[in-house]
Amino acid sequence: MTPLEINEFQALIHARLQELQDENALGKEGQAIVTLDQQSVGRLSRMDALQNQAMANAQRTRRDQEEHLLHQALARLQEDDYGYCEDCGDDIPTARLKLNLIATRCISCASG
């Protein structure tokens, strides 16, 4: 991978990390604890709030996992291992990496 490509992928990864942080900031309200005051919130409204809270927490977990994988991708860039299939060692096409910054396998290994 050329130094220009390395810089491009670092910028893409950092941009995605920033997007995830922004999404986490927006999702904090949805993760808040649902109060048990039955007089201010009806039973169905409370159930809806609990469901929304569960969905917000699941999305937060997904973002945290992606953030972890993006940090691993940055480490692979530093170690000059980024862009190589972890199974067969072949190059992962640049187009695939641009679509999936955390890809660690070539298409044939990922599908087989």
SULURGI-V92643 format. One record per pair of residues at least 6 apart in sequence whose ideal C-beta (glycine too) atoms are under 6 Angstrom apart, sorted by sequence separation. I is the first residue (numbers start at 1). J is the second residue. If there is no record, write none. Layout:
BEGIN
<<I/J> <I/J>>
END
This chain:
BEGIN
<<76/82> <97/103> <85/92> <96/103> <83/92> <92/103> <92/106> <34/49> <34/50> <90/106> <86/104> <87/105> <34/53> <85/105> <85/106> <88/109> <30/52> <87/109> <85/109> <31/56> <30/56> <31/57> <73/101> <27/56> <73/102> <27/60> <69/102> <24/63> <23/63> <20/63> <20/67> <17/70> <16/70> <13/70> <13/73> <13/74> <6/77> <1/83> <13/101> <12/101>>
END
